[in-house]
Amino acid sequence: MSMPRLASSAIVERAGRYLLVRRGNPPAADLYAFPGGRAEPGETPEETALRELLEETGLTGRNPRLFETVELLPEAGVSDSHYMLSVFQVDADDAETVEAQSDALEAKWFLPEEILDLPTPESVRACVLRLAPSLSARGAA
């Protein structure tokens, strides 16, 4: 198996809703996920999360706090899809407007229970269940 590439994503919450983007490119094309992507050379995981948040949604993030690290195994038939993903909780100004940019087809706020009904990578579902433990019985179904 190849060495995983580094990637980061940003969990941003506003009034109990979480920001997700619908991905336009593989891996995870057409799935909803936290804003994020591959690290650039010399970038820390925190810098990657903040840069990707800005590029995909227009939000300026701050105060990244590591929430989870997940190994995303290669997808069948998708080259370069093995990642070590650092997921950060990130603060953002409530006054900033979200707009899908870069490879994000949509950027919207969702309640945790709404996220469980969306097509998402398993890693997003696992994070949402940790963020909203009251949903754990439903998430196991």
C-alpha positions in Angstrom: 0.0 0.0 0.0 1.2 3.5 -0.8 2.2 6.1 1.8 -0.8 8.2 2.6 -0.9 11.9 1.5 -1.6 14.5 4.1 -5.0 16.3 4.1 -7.0 18.3 6.6 -10.6 19.4 7.0 -12.4 22.0 9.1 -15.5 21.5 11.3 -17.3 24.9 11.6 -20.4 25.2 13.7 -23.0 28.0 13.9 -26.1 27.8 16.0 -26.0 24.0 16.2 -25.5 23.6 12.4 -22.3 22.4 10.7 -20.9 23.6 7.5 -20.6 21.0 4.7 -19.6 21.3 1.1 -20.7 19.0 -1.8 -17.5 17.8 -3.4 -17.0 18.3 -7.2 -14.0 16.1 -7.7 -12.8 12.7 -6.6 -12.2 11.3 -4.1 -15.7 11.8 -2.6 -17.2 13.5 -5.7 -20.9 14.4 -5.1 -20.6 13.6 -1.4 -21.1 16.1 1.4 -18.0 16.7 3.6 -16.4 19.2 5.9 -14.4 21.7 3.9 -10.9 20.4 3.3 -8.3 19.0 1.0 -4.7 18.0 0.4 -1.8 19.7 2.1 0.6 21.8 0.1 4.4 21.4 0.5 5.6 22.8 3.8 2.1 23.4 5.2 1.1 22.3 8.7 -2.1 20.4 9.1 -3.7 23.4 10.8 -2.6 25.7 7.9 -4.1 23.2 5.4 -7.5 23.2 7.2 -7.7 27.0 7.4 -6.6 27.5 3.7 -9.1 24.9 2.4 -11.9 26.4 4.4 -11.2 29.8 2.9 -10.7 28.4 -0.7 -13.9 26.3 -0.6 -16.3 28.5 1.4 -14.9 32.0 1.6 -14.8 31.8 5.4 -11.7 32.9 7.3 -11.1 30.4 10.1 -9.1 30.7 13.3 -8.1 28.8 16.4 -7.9 25.3 14.8 -8.2 22.5 17.4 -7.4 18.9 16.5 -10.6 16.8 16.7 -9.6 13.6 15.1 -7.1 12.0 12.7 -8.4 9.4 10.3 -6.7 7.2 7.7 -8.7 7.2 4.5 -7.8 4.0 2.7 -7.5 4.0 -1.1 -10.7 3.8 -3.1 -10.9 1.1 -5.7 -10.0 2.5 -9.1 -9.1 6.0 -7.8 -5.4 6.7 -7.9 -3.8 8.8 -5.1 -6.8 8.4 -2.8 -4.9 7.2 0.3 -4.9 10.0 2.9 -4.1 10.7 6.5 -6.8 13.3 7.3 -6.5 15.7 10.3 -9.9 17.0 11.2 -10.0 20.3 13.1 -12.7 22.2 14.9 -12.3 25.8 13.7 -13.8 29.1 14.7 -15.2 31.6 12.1 -16.9 35.0 12.3 -20.7 34.6 12.4 -21.0 37.6 10.1 -19.1 36.1 7.2 -21.2 34.7 4.4 -20.6 31.2 3.0 -20.2 30.8 -0.7 -19.2 27.6 -2.5 -15.9 28.1 -4.3 -13.0 26.1 -5.7 -14.0 22.5 -6.1 -17.0 22.8 -3.8 -20.3 22.6 -5.7 -22.4 23.7 -2.7 -21.6 25.0 0.8 -24.5 24.9 3.3 -25.2 24.6 7.0 -26.9 21.4 8.3 -28.2 20.2 11.6 -26.5 17.0 12.8 -29.6 14.9 12.1 -29.8 16.2 8.6 -26.2 15.3 8.0 -27.0 11.6 8.8 -29.5 11.6 5.9 -27.0 13.0 3.3 -24.5 11.1 1.2 -21.3 11.6 3.2 -18.0 9.7 3.6 -18.0 7.5 6.7 -15.5 9.7 8.4 -17.9 12.7 8.3 -20.7 10.5 9.8 -18.4 9.3 12.6 -17.4 12.9 13.4 -21.1 14.1 13.5 -22.0 11.2 15.9 -19.2 12.4 18.2 -20.3 16.0 17.9 -23.9 15.1 18.7 -23.8 12.1 20.9 -27.6 12.1 21.3 -27.8 10.8 17.7 -25.6 7.8 18.3 -28.6 5.4 18.5 -29.8 6.6 15.2 -26.4 6.6 13.6 -25.9 2.9 14.5 -29.1 2.0 12.6 
